[in-house]
Amino acid sequence: MNKFTKLALTAALASLIAQSSALAADTIELNVGYENNPSEPFGQGVQKWKELLEERSGGSMTINIYPNSLLGSKDDLMDQMVAGEPVCTLTDGAFFADRGVADMGIVFGPYLFETWEQAFKLNDSDWYKQQSEQVKEKAHLKIVAAN
């Protein structure tokens, strides 16, 4: 897992914690649901994130991992997020397009960028910030990290 992905996942967790009603609990728990198999790179990254988070928080924060769509489809997970559940997932612009922000679908296009720098430039652009605001307003979801 590269440094940017680690930073993005850490930022995602920090944002979710700040917004979560789980703050009142002794241990803060975040459920991470995704479609992939745990042996795939994303599954390995989530497992490493879990280990690092639990180590660095002294056990006061934990991640419950649900691979293979165990918490439901990506749409189900998004509905859980909107309902306020402490859950996150990996998604792409196509799912935001399906939830009312049509222009976000373009970021799912294949071979859109030749370099990571180009991708990061898009993520830092006013256009992307505007689209992210629309996701928040129309889909009631917050993008906490993009890479």
WOUR-V414547 format. One record per residue. RES is the residue in three letters. SS is DSSP state (hx for helix, st for strand, lp for the rest). D_FIRST is the distance of its C-alpha to the first C-alpha in whole Angstrom. Layout:
# WOUR-V414547
{{RES;SS;D_FIRST} {RES;SS;D_FIRST}}
This chain:
# WOUR-V414547
{{MET;lp;0} {ASN;lp;4} {LYS;hx;7} {PHE;hx;8} {THR;hx;6} {LYS;hx;7} {LEU;hx;10} {ALA;hx;11} {LEU;hx;10} {THR;hx;12} {ALA;hx;15} {ALA;hx;15} {LEU;hx;16} {ALA;hx;19} {SER;hx;20} {LEU;hx;21} {ILE;hx;22} {ALA;hx;24} {GLN;hx;26} {SER;lp;26} {SER;hx;29} {ALA;hx;27} {LEU;hx;28} {ALA;hx;31} {ALA;lp;30} {ASP;lp;29} {THR;lp;26} {ILE;st;24} {GLU;st;22} {LEU;st;20} {ASN;st;20} {VAL;st;17} {GLY;st;18} {TYR;lp;17} {GLU;lp;18} {ASN;lp;16} {ASN;lp;16} {PRO;lp;14} {SER;lp;13} {GLU;lp;12} {PRO;hx;8} {PHE;hx;8} {GLY;hx;10} {GLN;hx;8} {GLY;hx;6} {VAL;hx;9} {GLN;hx;11} {LYS;hx;8} {TRP;hx;9} {LYS;hx;13} {GLU;hx;13} {LEU;hx;12} {LEU;hx;14} {GLU;hx;17} {GLU;hx;17} {ARG;hx;17} {SER;lp;20} {GLY;lp;22} {GLY;lp;22} {SER;lp;23} {MET;st;21} {THR;st;19} {ILE;st;17} {ASN;st;19} {ILE;st;17} {TYR;st;19} {PRO;lp;17} {ASN;lp;20} {SER;lp;21} {LEU;lp;23} {LEU;lp;24} {GLY;lp;25} {SER;lp;24} {LYS;hx;22} {ASP;hx;26} {ASP;hx;26} {LEU;hx;23} {MET;hx;24} {ASP;hx;28} {GLN;hx;27} {MET;hx;25} {VAL;hx;28} {ALA;lp;30} {GLY;lp;28} {GLU;lp;26} {PRO;lp;23} {VAL;st;21} {CYS;st;18} {THR;lp;16} {LEU;lp;14} {THR;lp;17} {ASP;lp;18} {GLY;hx;21} {ALA;hx;24} {PHE;hx;24} {PHE;hx;25} {ALA;hx;27} {ASP;hx;29} {ARG;lp;29} {GLY;lp;31} {VAL;lp;29} {ALA;hx;30} {ASP;hx;29} {MET;hx;25} {GLY;hx;25} {ILE;hx;25} {VAL;hx;21} {PHE;hx;21} {GLY;lp;23} {PRO;lp;21} {TYR;lp;21} {LEU;lp;22} {PHE;lp;20} {GLU;lp;20} {THR;lp;18} {TRP;hx;15} {GLU;hx;18} {GLN;hx;20} {ALA;hx;17} {PHE;hx;17} {LYS;hx;21} {LEU;hx;21} {ASN;hx;19} {ASP;lp;21} {SER;lp;25} {ASP;hx;28} {TRP;hx;28} {TYR;hx;24} {LYS;hx;25} {GLN;hx;28} {GLN;hx;27} {SER;hx;25} {GLU;hx;28} {GLN;hx;29} {VAL;hx;27} {LYS;hx;28} {GLU;hx;31} {LYS;hx;32} {ALA;hx;29} {HIS;lp;29} {LEU;lp;25} {LYS;lp;23} {ILE;lp;20} {VAL;lp;18} {ALA;lp;15} {ALA;lp;14} {ASN;lp;12}}
